[in-house]
Amino acid sequence: MATPHLSSVLPAPAVPAAYPMAKPGYGKRSTPDQQPPTRDDFAMLPARERYVAGFVDRLPDGAAMSIKHLAKQLPLYGQQAISTALNALSVAGHLRRVRCSVGAGDETRWAFRTFWSRTARDNEWWTTYLATEKAARTAAPAGPPAAPAPPAPAAVPQQRTAPEPTSPAEAPAQPPGPRAPSTAPTTTAAAATTAPSPAYLALAELGRRDIRLALSADDCAALEAQAAEWLDRGVSIDYLITALTAGLPAQVDCPSRFVRRRLTDKIPPRLPTRPTTPNTSPSTGTPAPRLLMECTDCGRPGQPEALPDGLCRPCRAAHAEGHQPGPPDPTEIAAVKAHMANLRTLLQAP
């Protein structure tokens, strides 16, 4: 049975008026049916998690929820400590991170949101809530309306060209008289053959998004088949680029090997083929906005039921290994108390 952490904890700082807000449609989202705030909120959590949770709970909807922004406002802890605290809050049932597709047609993009609940929820509640959220987005897609797409040009029937003869004997007889040059179809066919695929263009774009993932032409050609498999599973080019560039280490020694590993490890699941299209809006017939939950630690996308506690299987195993219960170290307890006493003295100084 969980017991409250009764050790003295510094109150979370007030949210400054200049705290950055995310772009419209992004950032923090509060879940419904929460208990009113009390002094005992998050009493079951350790000191660091209580401190971070108290601050996040005070943030308004739409506030930026990146680790970098939170660490700037919580100087007691660095980015790594904030990341670990958010993982613990996800396991405790207070938050889930999701990515939603917003817009329509060519204007579709991914919006990243952090759903927050002051009241701790179990995995079943989160799965049901996110399914309800997806259904609500299907009926009325969230986010700012995209600009109307220009009218599509009239469909042009595909031109059928005769196959080139393989030998002079097979060539059809030509009527006498001058022949018009036929360089245009040849040029068009050559351009269609040499045009880069969407997967190739997505890989080439990585270096523009982040110089640490700059790939050569040979690298793009070697990884093109793996990237194309992502697109075959229904993801967009923007989704592919975001998944490959999110959470990069400080230095990438071999971009091609790094991208190959991410293409293998983070590939989204293949959705089963259905005879009907239930994922379309009944009013417009257009694809309904997608909603995927992502691992709070590494950002790997997946369905809510595949990410219990908001963590993927490797991150959940690492979290469990790093939180084995054991007897507290008296030396560490004394050091923490001395550190907290020093902080209180500094806060009381004029």
C-alpha positions as CSV (number, residue, x, y, z in Angstrom):
1,M,0.0,0.0,0.0
2,A,1.4,3.4,-1.0
3,T,2.1,5.8,1.9
4,P,2.3,9.6,1.7
5,H,5.7,11.2,1.6
6,L,5.5,13.4,4.6
7,S,9.0,14.9,4.2
8,S,9.1,18.7,3.9
9,V,9.1,19.7,0.2
10,L,9.7,23.2,-1.1
11,P,6.4,24.5,-2.7
12,A,6.5,24.6,-6.5
13,P,7.2,28.1,-7.8
14,A,4.4,30.1,-9.1
15,V,3.9,30.2,-12.9
16,P,5.5,33.4,-14.2
17,A,3.4,35.6,-16.4
18,A,5.9,35.2,-19.2
19,Y,5.9,31.4,-19.2
20,P,6.0,30.3,-22.9
21,M,2.9,29.0,-24.5
22,A,2.9,26.4,-27.2
23,K,1.6,27.0,-30.7
24,P,-2.2,26.8,-31.0
25,G,-3.3,23.2,-30.8
26,Y,-0.2,22.0,-29.0
27,G,1.0,21.9,-25.4
28,K,-0.8,21.0,-22.2
29,R,-4.4,19.7,-22.1
30,S,-6.3,19.1,-18.9
31,T,-8.6,16.1,-18.7
32,P,-12.2,16.4,-17.3
33,D,-13.6,15.2,-14.0
34,Q,-10.6,16.1,-11.9
35,Q,-10.8,16.5,-8.1
36,P,-10.5,20.2,-6.9
37,P,-6.9,21.2,-5.9
38,T,-6.0,20.6,-2.2
39,R,-2.8,20.7,-0.1
40,D,-2.5,16.9,-0.2
41,D,-2.3,16.7,-4.0
42,F,0.5,14.4,-5.1
43,A,1.2,13.4,-1.4
44,M,2.0,9.9,-2.5
45,L,4.9,11.0,-4.8
46,P,8.5,11.5,-3.9
47,A,9.8,15.1,-3.3
48,R,11.0,15.8,-6.8
49,E,7.9,14.4,-8.5
50,R,5.7,16.4,-6.1
51,Y,7.6,19.5,-6.9
52,V,7.4,19.0,-10.7
53,A,3.7,17.9,-10.5
54,G,2.7,20.9,-8.5
55,F,4.2,23.3,-11.1
56,V,2.7,21.4,-14.1
57,D,-0.7,21.4,-12.4
58,R,-0.6,25.2,-12.2
59,L,0.2,25.6,-15.9
60,P,-2.7,26.8,-18.1
61,D,-3.9,24.8,-21.0
62,G,-1.8,25.3,-24.0
63,A,1.4,25.9,-22.0
64,A,4.7,24.5,-23.5
65,M,5.5,21.1,-21.9
66,S,8.9,20.4,-23.3
67,I,11.6,19.3,-20.9
68,K,13.7,22.3,-21.9
69,H,11.0,24.8,-21.0
70,L,10.2,23.1,-17.7
71,A,13.9,22.9,-16.6
72,K,14.2,26.7,-17.2
73,Q,11.5,27.4,-14.7
74,L,12.5,24.8,-12.2
75,P,16.2,25.6,-11.4
76,L,16.4,23.0,-8.7
77,Y,16.6,20.2,-11.3
78,G,18.2,19.8,-14.6
79,Q,16.7,18.4,-17.9
80,Q,17.6,14.8,-17.1
81,A,16.0,15.0,-13.7
82,I,12.9,16.7,-15.2
83,S,12.7,13.9,-17.8
84,T,12.9,11.2,-15.1
85,A,10.2,13.0,-13.0
86,L,7.9,13.1,-16.0
87,N,8.4,9.4,-16.6
88,A,7.4,8.8,-12.9
89,L,4.3,11.0,-13.3
90,S,3.3,9.0,-16.3
91,V,3.7,5.7,-14.4
92,A,1.7,7.3,-11.5
93,G,-1.2,8.0,-13.9
94,H,-1.0,11.8,-14.1
95,L,0.0,12.4,-17.7
96,R,0.1,10.9,-21.2
97,R,1.8,12.3,-24.3
98,V,0.0,12.0,-27.6
99,R,0.5,13.2,-31.2
100,C,-2.6,14.2,-33.2
101,S,-2.9,14.8,-36.9
102,V,-4.6,18.1,-37.6
103,G,-5.6,19.8,-40.9
104,A,-6.8,18.2,-44.1
105,G,-5.3,17.1,-47.4
106,D,-1.8,18.4,-48.0
107,E,-2.0,20.6,-45.0
108,T,-2.0,17.7,-42.5
109,R,0.6,18.0,-39.7
110,W,1.2,16.5,-36.3
111,A,0.3,18.3,-33.1
112,F,2.0,17.2,-29.9
113,R,0.0,17.4,-26.7
114,T,0.5,16.4,-23.0
115,F,-2.8,15.4,-21.4
116,W,-2.6,16.1,-17.6
117,S,-4.8,14.8,-14.8
118,R,-4.4,16.0,-11.2
119,T,-6.3,12.9,-10.2
120,A,-4.2,9.8,-10.8
121,R,-5.8,7.5,-13.4
122,D,-5.1,3.8,-14.3
123,N,-4.2,2.5,-17.7
124,E,-7.8,1.5,-18.5
125,W,-9.1,5.0,-17.8
126,W,-6.5,6.5,-20.0
127,T,-7.2,4.1,-22.8
128,T,-10.9,4.8,-22.7
129,Y,-10.4,8.5,-22.5
130,L,-8.0,8.7,-25.4
131,A,-10.4,6.6,-27.5
132,T,-13.1,9.1,-26.6
133,E,-10.8,12.0,-27.5
134,K,-10.2,10.4,-30.8
135,A,-13.9,9.9,-31.4
136,A,-14.5,13.6,-30.5
137,R,-11.8,14.7,-33.0
138,T,-13.4,12.5,-35.6
139,A,-16.7,14.4,-35.2
140,A,-15.0,17.8,-34.9
141,P,-11.3,17.9,-35.7
142,A,-9.3,20.0,-33.2
143,G,-6.7,22.7,-34.0
144,P,-6.9,25.8,-36.2
145,P,-8.6,25.3,-39.5
146,A,-6.2,24.8,-42.4
147,A,-6.3,27.1,-45.4
148,P,-8.6,25.8,-48.1
149,A,-6.7,23.7,-50.7
150,P,-6.7,25.0,-54.2
151,P,-9.1,23.3,-56.6
152,A,-7.6,20.1,-58.1
153,P,-6.9,20.2,-61.8
154,A,-9.1,18.2,-64.1
155,A,-8.0,14.6,-64.4
156,V,-6.0,13.9,-67.5
157,P,-6.3,10.3,-68.9
158,Q,-3.0,8.6,-68.9
159,Q,-1.4,8.5,-72.3
160,R,-0.7,5.1,-73.7
161,T,2.4,4.7,-75.7
162,A,3.4,1.8,-77.9
163,P,6.3,-0.3,-76.7
164,E,9.6,0.2,-78.3
165,P,10.5,-2.5,-80.8
166,T,13.2,-4.9,-79.7
167,S,14.6,-5.6,-83.1
168,P,14.4,-4.1,-86.6
169,A,12.1,-6.9,-87.7
170,E,9.5,-6.1,-85.1
171,A,9.4,-2.4,-86.0
172,P,6.2,-1.4,-87.7
173,A,6.4,-0.1,-91.2
174,Q,6.4,3.7,-91.3
175,P,4.6,5.6,-94.0
176,P,6.7,7.7,-96.3
177,G,7.2,11.3,-95.6
178,P,8.9,13.4,-92.9
179,R,8.4,12.3,-89.3
180,A,8.0,14.7,-86.3
181,P,10.7,14.4,-83.7
182,S,9.6,12.3,-80.7
183,T,12.0,13.6,-78.1
184,A,9.3,14.9,-75.7
185,P,7.9,11.5,-74.7
186,T,11.4,10.2,-74.2
187,T,12.3,13.1,-72.0
188,T,9.1,12.7,-70.0
189,A,9.7,9.0,-69.4
190,A,13.3,9.7,-68.4
191,A,12.3,12.4,-65.9
192,A,9.7,10.1,-64.4
193,T,12.3,7.3,-64.1
194,T,14.9,9.6,-62.4
195,A,12.5,11.5,-60.2
196,P,13.3,10.8,-56.5
197,S,10.8,9.0,-54.4
198,P,9.0,10.6,-51.4
199,A,11.1,8.3,-49.1
200,Y,14.3,9.5,-50.7
201,L,13.2,13.2,-50.4
202,A,12.3,12.6,-46.7
203,L,15.8,11.3,-46.0
204,A,17.4,14.1,-47.9
205,E,15.4,16.6,-45.8
206,L,16.9,15.3,-42.5
207,G,20.1,17.2,-42.9
208,R,18.1,20.4,-43.4
209,R,16.1,19.8,-40.2
210,D,19.2,18.9,-38.1
211,I,22.8,19.0,-39.4
212,R,23.6,16.0,-37.2
213,L,21.6,13.8,-39.5
214,A,23.0,15.0,-42.8
215,L,23.1,12.1,-45.2
216,S,24.9,11.7,-48.5
217,A,23.2,10.7,-51.8
218,D,24.4,7.2,-51.4
219,D,23.1,7.0,-47.8
220,C,19.7,8.2,-48.9
221,A,19.6,5.5,-51.7
222,A,20.7,2.8,-49.3
223,L,18.0,3.7,-46.7
224,E,15.3,4.5,-49.2
225,A,13.6,1.1,-49.0
226,Q,13.4,1.2,-45.2
227,A,11.9,4.7,-45.3
228,A,9.4,3.7,-48.0
229,E,8.2,0.9,-45.7
230,W,7.2,3.6,-43.1
231,L,5.2,5.4,-45.8
232,D,3.6,2.2,-46.8
233,R,2.2,1.9,-43.3
234,G,0.2,5.1,-43.7
235,V,2.4,7.7,-42.0
236,S,3.2,11.0,-43.6
237,I,6.5,12.4,-44.6
238,D,6.4,15.0,-41.8
239,Y,5.7,12.1,-39.3
240,L,8.7,10.2,-40.6
241,I,11.0,13.2,-40.4
242,T,9.8,14.1,-36.9
243,A,10.3,10.5,-35.6
244,L,13.8,10.4,-37.0
245,T,14.9,13.8,-35.7
246,A,13.2,13.8,-32.2
247,G,15.4,13.5,-29.1
248,L,18.8,13.4,-30.9
249,P,22.0,12.9,-28.7
250,A,24.5,15.7,-28.5
251,Q,26.7,14.1,-31.1
252,V,25.9,11.6,-33.9
253,D,29.1,10.0,-35.1
254,C,27.6,8.1,-38.0
255,P,24.3,9.6,-39.3
256,S,23.5,6.8,-41.7
257,R,23.9,4.0,-39.1
258,F,22.0,6.1,-36.6
259,V,19.1,6.7,-39.1
260,R,19.1,3.0,-40.1
261,R,18.8,2.0,-36.4
262,R,15.9,4.4,-35.8
263,L,14.1,3.2,-39.0
264,T,14.3,-0.3,-37.6
265,D,13.5,0.3,-34.0
266,K,10.8,3.0,-34.3
267,I,8.8,1.7,-37.3
268,P,5.1,2.1,-36.5
269,P,2.8,-0.9,-36.5
270,R,1.2,-2.1,-39.7
271,L,-2.6,-1.6,-39.5
272,P,-4.7,-4.5,-40.7
273,T,-6.5,-4.0,-44.0
274,R,-10.2,-3.5,-43.6
275,P,-12.9,-3.9,-46.2
276,T,-14.6,-0.7,-45.1
277,T,-13.3,2.7,-44.1
278,P,-14.5,3.3,-40.6
279,N,-11.7,5.9,-40.0
280,T,-13.4,8.5,-42.2
281,S,-15.7,11.3,-41.3
282,P,-19.3,10.4,-42.1
283,S,-20.1,14.0,-43.0
284,T,-17.2,14.7,-45.4
285,G,-15.9,11.3,-46.3
286,T,-12.3,12.5,-45.6
287,P,-9.9,10.6,-43.3
288,A,-10.5,11.2,-39.7
289,P,-7.7,12.8,-37.6
290,R,-5.4,10.2,-36.2
291,L,-4.3,10.1,-32.5
292,L,-1.3,8.2,-31.4
293,M,0.1,8.0,-27.9
294,E,3.9,8.2,-27.6
295,C,6.3,6.9,-24.9
296,T,6.9,9.6,-22.3
297,D,10.6,8.7,-22.2
298,C,11.8,8.0,-25.8
299,G,8.8,9.3,-27.9
300,R,8.1,6.0,-29.6
301,P,4.5,6.1,-31.0
302,G,1.9,3.5,-30.5
303,Q,-1.7,2.8,-29.5
304,P,-2.6,3.5,-25.8
305,E,-3.1,-0.2,-25.0
306,A,0.5,-0.9,-26.2
307,L,2.0,1.7,-23.9
308,P,0.9,0.9,-20.4
309,D,2.0,3.6,-17.9
310,G,2.7,5.8,-20.9
311,L,6.0,3.9,-21.5
312,C,7.1,1.5,-24.2
313,R,8.4,-2.0,-23.2
314,P,12.2,-1.1,-23.1
315,C,11.6,2.2,-21.2
316,R,9.2,0.4,-18.8
317,A,11.8,-2.2,-18.1
318,A,14.5,0.4,-17.6
319,H,12.2,2.3,-15.3
320,A,11.4,-0.8,-13.2
321,E,15.1,-1.6,-12.9
322,G,16.0,1.9,-11.7
323,H,13.2,1.9,-9.1
324,Q,13.8,-1.3,-7.1
325,P,12.7,-0.8,-3.5
326,G,15.5,-0.9,-1.0
327,P,16.5,0.5,2.4
328,P,17.2,4.2,2.3
329,D,20.8,5.3,2.8
330,P,21.1,7.3,6.0
331,T,24.0,9.3,4.5
332,E,22.0,10.3,1.5
333,I,19.0,11.3,3.7
334,A,21.2,13.5,5.8
335,A,22.7,15.1,2.7
336,V,19.3,15.8,1.2
337,K,18.1,17.4,4.5
338,A,21.2,19.6,4.7
339,H,20.7,20.6,1.0
340,M,17.0,21.5,1.6
341,A,17.9,23.5,4.8
342,N,20.5,25.4,2.8
343,L,17.9,26.2,0.1
344,R,15.4,27.5,2.7
345,T,18.0,29.7,4.2
346,L,18.8,31.2,0.8
347,L,15.1,31.8,0.1
348,Q,14.7,33.6,3.4
349,A,17.7,35.8,2.9
350,P,16.9,39.4,1.9
